[in-house]
Amino acid sequence: MKKGRPYMGSGMQRPATFRRVLIGVALMATLPACTMTPRIPFTAQEQALAEIPGIPDARFWPDADAASTIAARYAHEVRGPIRYLALSGGGGDGAFGAGVLRGWSETGTRPQFTLVSGVSTGALIAPFAFLGSAYDGVLKDMYTGGYGITLVDNPDPVSTLFGDGVFDSDRLLRLARQFVTRDVIAAVAAEHRKGRRLLIQTTNLDAQRPVVWNMGAIAASGVPGSDELFRRVMVASASIPGIFTPTMIPVTGGGRSFREMHVDGGVVSNVFILPAQMLYAQPRVSVKQGGSIYILNNGKLDPSFEVVQKSIPDIVGRSLSTMVASGSRTTLSATYNFARKNGLTFHLTAIPPEVDNSGTMAFDTDELRKLYAFGLEYGRSGHAWSSEPPAVQSDIAFRPAGPAAVAALRPGR
């Protein structure tokens, strides 16, 4: 990918907060299930029939057979060419995305998007990115105003050992209530009525499936409690399992009322672009011509070398970041092929590999401000967007194996 001026971060070891969080998660995994609060059970059939009361079009399963039909309907409901912005997960690295959006706005080339999707930290950004440049200042305040560190400071030892998360997701909910006001939700509803669509992905742990929420439909429904549901979906999408407590969402299905358990949408995929049936389809899909897909990846995509220390936090953290980056590269390659096949332009930005950021669980205010400032300059530079996904390359030139090594591989040795 093209590179702007890198922000070289602190270069220090993984922050103590991040280490404490991962140690807490490891301790929780060793505890018997009997310490947890029991839930009211429900059946798979009831789950399959579950709906949000009063908002039947609030969501869909993106892995269901009907998902392609629903996604195609969304695409054809928008007016004019499709301009799609997909915002990935990435924890504190969302500060990069917030900065890129503002820098992009300052160039005067940022389009109004007809479709916006968000996962995890991307879900927190998505409503404001959807509403446009006027909300860039809100995103700056949210990521650089010192709120991030309050999400992961002072873990409760009792909750860590006997609860369902190191930190209560109510911390995220308070943040959502502060920034996602009634006026913001009303503005989303107004844009939804114009044909634009805002989508957020969560993971339904009971069903082990992704759920995509039609946030504009929720905002425009007028159903009592819909504003709070709007915020809770955002919180659920950003609630890393084990770190934050799950979000319980009331539904009705099969004549019964019960609560589903939703967590970070990144558990299934770090970015939502299209249902898999569409993304991996061999023939062309019915999509309007002349559109574009922009993917803002709040993290790195290129493999980077690091000698990993033999500790639980370092091993778990490195494994998670490797898993997320690998899955993201697969999705991005499929999206690139889909775009080429269907006459859409492809645009991708991500944190460059040379940037020494402090990781997705580092919510240190100074680090977030530095990363935001880098994203701002990167967005202004005109070089933030690449027209193709990154190729996985190695910085190491492997030499051919010598005769002794070849001999050692022969059968019978």
C-alpha positions as CSV (number, residue, x, y, z in Angstrom):
1,M,0.0,0.0,0.0
2,K,1.1,3.6,-0.5
3,K,2.6,5.1,2.6
4,G,2.4,8.5,4.2
5,R,4.6,10.0,6.9
6,P,4.7,7.3,9.7
7,Y,3.9,8.0,13.3
8,M,6.5,6.2,15.3
9,G,4.9,5.5,18.6
10,S,6.4,4.9,22.0
11,G,8.2,1.7,21.0
12,M,7.7,0.5,24.5
13,Q,6.6,-3.0,25.6
14,R,2.9,-3.9,25.6
15,P,1.1,-1.5,28.0
16,A,0.5,-2.8,31.6
17,T,-3.3,-2.3,31.2
18,F,-3.4,-4.7,28.2
19,R,-1.3,-7.3,30.1
20,R,-3.6,-7.1,33.1
21,V,-6.7,-7.5,30.9
22,L,-5.4,-10.6,29.2
23,I,-4.3,-12.1,32.5
24,G,-7.8,-11.5,33.8
25,V,-9.3,-13.3,30.8
26,A,-7.0,-16.2,31.3
27,L,-8.0,-16.5,35.0
28,M,-11.7,-16.4,34.1
29,A,-11.3,-19.3,31.7
30,T,-10.2,-21.5,34.5
31,L,-13.3,-21.0,36.6
32,P,-16.2,-23.4,36.7
33,A,-19.4,-22.4,35.0
34,C,-21.4,-22.6,38.2
35,T,-20.0,-19.2,39.2
36,M,-22.0,-17.6,36.4
37,T,-25.6,-16.3,36.7
38,P,-28.0,-18.8,35.0
39,R,-30.1,-17.7,32.0
40,I,-33.6,-18.5,30.9
41,P,-33.2,-21.2,28.3
42,F,-34.8,-21.1,24.8
43,T,-34.7,-23.4,21.8
44,A,-33.0,-23.2,18.4
45,Q,-36.4,-22.9,16.7
46,E,-37.4,-20.0,19.0
47,Q,-34.1,-18.4,18.2
48,A,-34.7,-18.8,14.4
49,L,-38.0,-17.0,14.8
50,A,-36.8,-14.3,17.1
51,E,-37.5,-10.7,16.2
52,I,-37.2,-7.3,17.8
53,P,-40.7,-6.4,19.0
54,G,-42.2,-3.7,16.6
55,I,-39.2,-3.6,14.2
56,P,-39.4,-6.7,12.0
57,D,-36.7,-5.4,9.6
58,A,-34.2,-4.5,12.3
59,R,-31.7,-7.2,11.3
60,F,-30.8,-10.2,9.2
61,W,-28.5,-13.2,9.3
62,P,-25.8,-12.5,6.7
63,D,-25.0,-16.2,6.4
64,A,-28.6,-17.2,5.6
65,D,-29.8,-18.1,2.1
66,A,-32.0,-15.0,2.1
67,A,-29.1,-12.7,3.0
68,S,-28.1,-12.0,-0.6
69,T,-31.6,-11.0,-1.5
70,I,-31.8,-8.6,1.4
71,A,-28.4,-7.1,0.6
72,A,-29.4,-6.7,-3.1
73,R,-32.6,-5.0,-2.0
74,Y,-30.5,-2.5,0.1
75,A,-28.3,-1.9,-2.9
76,H,-31.2,-1.2,-5.2
77,E,-33.0,1.1,-2.6
78,V,-30.2,3.6,-2.7
79,R,-30.4,6.3,-5.3
80,G,-27.6,6.7,-7.8
81,P,-24.3,4.8,-7.8
82,I,-23.4,2.8,-4.7
83,R,-20.7,4.4,-2.5
84,Y,-20.0,2.0,0.3
85,L,-17.8,2.6,3.3
86,A,-16.9,-0.4,5.5
87,L,-15.3,0.3,8.8
88,S,-13.3,-2.5,10.5
89,G,-12.7,-3.4,14.1
90,G,-9.5,-2.5,15.9
91,G,-10.1,-1.3,19.5
92,G,-8.1,1.8,20.2
93,D,-6.8,1.8,16.6
94,G,-10.2,3.3,15.7
95,A,-8.4,6.6,16.5
96,F,-6.6,6.1,13.2
97,G,-9.9,5.8,11.3
98,A,-11.3,8.9,13.0
99,G,-8.3,10.8,11.9
100,V,-8.3,9.6,8.4
101,L,-12.0,10.6,8.0
102,R,-11.3,14.1,9.1
103,G,-8.2,14.5,7.0
104,W,-10.2,13.1,4.0
105,S,-12.9,15.7,4.7
106,E,-10.3,18.5,4.6
107,T,-9.3,17.5,1.0
108,G,-12.8,18.1,-0.2
109,T,-12.9,14.7,-1.9
110,R,-14.8,12.6,0.7
111,P,-18.1,11.4,-0.8
112,Q,-21.4,11.0,0.8
113,F,-21.8,7.3,1.3
114,T,-25.0,5.5,0.4
115,L,-24.0,2.5,2.5
116,V,-21.9,2.4,5.7
117,S,-21.1,-0.6,7.8
118,G,-19.2,-1.0,11.0
119,V,-17.8,-3.7,13.2
120,S,-16.4,-3.4,16.7
121,T,-14.7,0.0,17.0
122,G,-15.9,0.6,13.4
123,A,-19.4,0.3,14.8
124,L,-18.7,3.2,17.2
125,I,-17.4,5.3,14.2
126,A,-20.1,4.2,11.7
127,P,-23.1,6.5,12.7
128,F,-20.9,9.6,12.6
129,A,-19.2,8.6,9.3
130,F,-22.6,7.9,7.9
131,L,-23.8,11.4,8.8
132,G,-20.8,13.1,7.2
133,S,-18.0,15.6,7.8
134,A,-20.1,17.7,10.2
135,Y,-19.5,15.0,12.8
136,D,-15.7,14.7,12.4
137,G,-15.2,16.8,15.6
138,V,-17.4,14.3,17.6
139,L,-15.2,11.4,16.5
140,K,-12.1,13.4,17.4
141,D,-13.4,14.0,20.9
142,M,-14.6,10.4,21.4
143,Y,-11.2,9.0,20.6
144,T,-8.8,11.7,21.9
145,G,-10.8,13.2,24.8
146,G,-9.5,10.8,27.4
147,Y,-12.6,8.5,27.4
148,G,-10.8,5.4,26.1
149,I,-8.7,4.9,29.2
150,T,-11.8,5.0,31.4
151,L,-13.1,1.9,29.6
152,V,-10.2,-0.3,30.8
153,D,-9.1,1.2,34.1
154,N,-9.7,-0.2,37.6
155,P,-10.9,-3.7,36.8
156,D,-13.2,-5.2,39.4
157,P,-11.4,-8.3,40.9
158,V,-14.8,-9.9,41.7
159,S,-16.2,-9.4,38.2
160,T,-12.9,-10.6,36.8
161,L,-13.0,-13.9,38.7
162,F,-16.8,-14.6,38.9
163,G,-18.5,-12.4,36.3
164,D,-18.8,-12.5,32.5
165,G,-16.2,-9.9,31.7
166,V,-13.3,-8.0,33.2
167,F,-15.1,-4.7,32.6
168,D,-18.8,-4.0,32.5
169,S,-20.0,-3.0,29.1
170,D,-22.1,-0.3,30.8
171,R,-18.9,1.7,30.5
172,L,-19.2,1.5,26.7
173,L,-23.0,2.2,27.0
174,R,-22.3,5.4,29.0
175,L,-20.0,6.5,26.3
176,A,-22.6,5.7,23.6
177,R,-25.3,7.7,25.5
178,Q,-23.0,10.7,25.8
179,F,-22.2,10.8,22.0
180,V,-25.1,9.1,20.3
181,T,-27.8,11.6,21.3
182,R,-31.4,11.7,20.3
183,D,-30.4,14.3,17.6
184,V,-27.8,11.9,16.2
185,I,-30.3,9.1,16.0
186,A,-33.0,11.3,14.5
187,A,-30.4,12.4,11.8
188,V,-29.7,8.7,11.0
189,A,-33.5,8.1,10.7
190,A,-33.8,11.0,8.3
191,E,-31.0,9.7,6.0
192,H,-32.5,6.2,6.2
193,R,-35.8,7.6,4.8
194,K,-33.8,9.0,1.9
195,G,-32.7,5.5,0.9
196,R,-29.2,5.5,2.6
197,R,-28.3,2.5,4.8
198,L,-26.3,2.1,8.0
199,L,-25.4,-1.4,9.0
200,I,-23.6,-2.8,12.1
201,Q,-22.5,-6.4,12.7
202,T,-22.6,-8.2,16.1
203,T,-22.1,-11.8,17.0
204,N,-25.0,-13.8,18.4
205,L,-23.1,-16.2,20.8
206,D,-26.2,-18.4,21.4
207,A,-26.5,-19.1,17.7
208,Q,-22.8,-18.8,16.9
209,R,-23.7,-16.6,13.9
210,P,-23.2,-13.0,12.7
211,V,-26.1,-10.6,12.8
212,V,-26.3,-7.4,10.7
213,W,-28.5,-4.7,12.1
214,N,-30.3,-2.2,10.0
215,M,-29.6,0.8,12.2
216,G,-31.6,3.3,10.1
217,A,-34.7,1.1,10.4
218,I,-34.2,1.0,14.2
219,A,-33.7,4.8,14.3
220,A,-36.8,5.5,12.1
221,S,-39.1,2.9,13.8
222,G,-40.5,5.2,16.6
223,V,-40.8,2.2,18.8
224,P,-40.4,2.9,22.5
225,G,-36.9,2.0,23.5
226,S,-35.5,2.1,20.0
227,D,-32.9,4.8,20.8
228,E,-31.5,2.6,23.6
229,L,-31.5,-0.5,21.3
230,F,-29.6,1.6,18.7
231,R,-26.9,2.3,21.3
232,R,-26.9,-1.2,22.7
233,V,-26.2,-2.7,19.3
234,M,-23.2,-0.4,18.9
235,V,-22.0,-1.4,22.3
236,A,-22.5,-5.1,21.6
237,S,-20.5,-4.9,18.4
238,A,-17.6,-3.3,20.3
239,S,-17.7,-5.6,23.4
240,I,-14.7,-7.9,23.1
241,P,-15.6,-11.2,24.7
242,G,-14.1,-11.7,28.1
243,I,-12.9,-8.1,28.2
244,F,-16.3,-6.5,28.3
245,T,-19.5,-8.2,29.5
246,P,-21.9,-9.3,26.7
247,T,-24.9,-7.2,25.7
248,M,-28.3,-9.0,26.3
249,I,-30.9,-8.0,23.8
250,P,-34.6,-8.7,24.4
251,V,-36.5,-10.5,21.6
252,T,-39.6,-12.5,21.0
253,G,-39.8,-15.8,19.1
254,G,-42.2,-18.7,19.1
255,G,-44.6,-16.9,21.4
256,R,-42.0,-16.3,24.0
257,S,-39.8,-13.5,25.2
258,F,-36.1,-14.1,26.0
259,R,-32.8,-12.4,25.7
260,E,-30.0,-13.1,23.2
261,M,-26.3,-12.8,24.1
262,H,-24.4,-10.5,21.7
263,V,-20.7,-9.7,21.6
264,D,-18.1,-8.1,19.3
265,G,-19.0,-8.5,15.6
266,G,-15.3,-9.1,15.0
267,V,-15.6,-12.6,16.5
268,V,-17.0,-13.6,13.1
269,S,-15.3,-11.1,10.8
270,N,-13.4,-8.0,11.4
271,V,-15.2,-6.1,8.7
272,F,-18.6,-6.6,7.1
273,I,-18.9,-5.9,3.4
274,L,-21.3,-8.3,1.8
275,P,-23.0,-11.6,2.7
276,A,-20.6,-14.5,1.9
277,Q,-22.9,-15.9,-0.8
278,M,-22.5,-12.6,-2.7
279,L,-18.8,-12.0,-1.9
280,Y,-17.7,-15.5,-3.0
281,A,-20.2,-16.0,-5.8
282,Q,-18.6,-17.1,-9.1
283,P,-21.1,-15.5,-11.5
284,R,-21.7,-11.8,-11.5
285,V,-24.2,-10.4,-9.0
286,S,-26.8,-7.9,-9.9
287,V,-25.2,-4.7,-8.6
288,K,-25.5,-1.1,-10.0
289,Q,-22.6,-0.1,-12.2
290,G,-20.3,2.8,-11.5
291,G,-20.2,2.3,-7.7
292,S,-17.3,2.1,-5.3
293,I,-16.3,0.2,-2.2
294,Y,-14.1,1.9,0.4
295,I,-12.7,-0.1,3.3
296,L,-11.2,1.7,6.3
297,N,-9.2,-0.9,8.2
298,N,-8.5,0.2,11.8
299,G,-5.3,-1.8,12.2
300,K,-2.4,-3.3,10.2
301,L,-2.8,-5.8,7.5
302,D,0.8,-6.6,6.6
303,P,2.6,-9.3,8.6
304,S,5.3,-7.9,10.9
305,F,8.1,-9.7,12.5
306,E,8.4,-9.7,16.3
307,V,10.2,-12.0,18.8
308,V,7.2,-12.9,21.0
309,Q,7.9,-13.2,24.7
310,K,6.9,-16.4,26.5
311,S,4.0,-14.9,28.6
312,I,0.2,-15.3,28.4
313,P,-0.5,-11.7,27.5
314,D,2.1,-11.6,24.7
315,I,1.2,-15.0,23.3
316,V,-2.6,-14.3,23.4
317,G,-2.3,-10.8,22.1
318,R,0.0,-11.8,19.2
319,S,-2.2,-14.8,18.3
320,L,-5.4,-12.6,18.2
321,S,-3.8,-9.9,16.1
322,T,-2.4,-12.6,13.7
323,M,-5.9,-14.2,13.4
324,V,-7.6,-10.9,12.8
325,A,-5.1,-9.8,10.2
326,S,-5.2,-13.1,8.4
327,G,-9.0,-13.2,8.2
328,S,-9.1,-9.6,7.1
329,R,-6.7,-10.3,4.2
330,T,-8.9,-13.1,3.0
331,T,-12.0,-11.0,3.1
332,L,-10.3,-8.1,1.4
333,S,-9.0,-10.3,-1.5
334,A,-12.6,-11.7,-2.0
335,T,-13.9,-8.1,-2.0
336,Y,-11.4,-7.0,-4.5
337,N,-12.3,-9.8,-6.8
338,F,-16.0,-9.1,-6.3
339,A,-15.5,-5.4,-7.1
340,R,-13.6,-6.2,-10.3
341,K,-16.1,-8.7,-11.5
342,N,-19.1,-6.3,-10.9
343,G,-17.7,-3.0,-12.2
344,L,-17.0,-1.4,-8.8
345,T,-13.9,0.5,-7.9
346,F,-12.0,-0.8,-4.9
347,H,-10.3,1.5,-2.3
348,L,-8.5,0.4,0.9
349,T,-6.6,2.1,3.7
350,A,-5.0,0.6,6.8
351,I,-2.3,1.5,9.3
352,P,1.0,1.2,7.5
353,P,3.3,-1.6,8.7
354,E,6.1,0.9,9.8
355,V,3.8,2.7,12.2
356,D,4.7,1.7,15.8
357,N,1.3,1.8,17.4
358,S,0.7,0.3,20.8
359,G,-2.0,-2.3,19.8
360,T,-5.7,-2.5,19.8
361,M,-6.1,-2.8,23.6
362,A,-3.9,0.2,24.4
363,F,-6.4,3.0,25.3
364,D,-3.7,5.4,26.6
365,T,-4.8,8.9,25.8
366,D,-1.5,10.1,24.5
367,E,-1.1,7.1,22.2
368,L,-4.7,7.6,20.9
369,R,-3.9,11.2,20.2
370,K,-0.7,10.4,18.3
371,L,-2.5,7.8,16.2
372,Y,-5.4,10.2,15.5
373,A,-2.8,12.8,14.4
374,F,-1.1,10.3,12.1
375,G,-4.5,9.3,10.6
376,L,-5.3,13.0,10.1
377,E,-2.1,13.6,8.1
378,Y,-2.5,10.4,6.3
379,G,-6.1,11.3,5.2
380,R,-4.9,14.7,4.1
381,S,-2.0,13.3,2.1
382,G,-3.9,12.0,-0.8
383,H,-2.0,8.8,-0.6
384,A,-4.0,6.9,2.0
385,W,-6.1,4.8,-0.4
386,S,-4.8,1.9,-2.3
387,S,-6.7,0.4,-5.3
388,E,-5.8,-3.2,-4.4
389,P,-5.4,-5.3,-1.3
390,P,-1.9,-5.9,0.1
391,A,0.2,-8.8,-1.2
392,V,1.6,-11.0,1.5
393,Q,5.3,-10.7,1.0
394,S,8.4,-11.6,3.1
395,D,11.3,-9.3,3.9
396,I,13.5,-12.3,4.2
397,A,15.1,-13.8,1.0
398,F,15.2,-17.5,1.5
399,R,18.2,-19.2,0.0
400,P,17.9,-22.7,-1.6
401,A,18.6,-25.5,0.8
402,G,22.1,-27.0,0.7
403,P,22.8,-30.6,-0.1
404,A,22.9,-31.7,3.5
405,A,19.4,-30.2,4.2
406,V,18.0,-31.9,1.0
407,A,19.5,-35.2,2.0
408,A,17.9,-35.0,5.5
409,L,14.5,-34.8,3.9
410,R,14.8,-38.0,1.9
411,P,12.6,-41.0,2.9
412,G,14.2,-43.3,5.4
413,R,16.3,-40.7,7.1
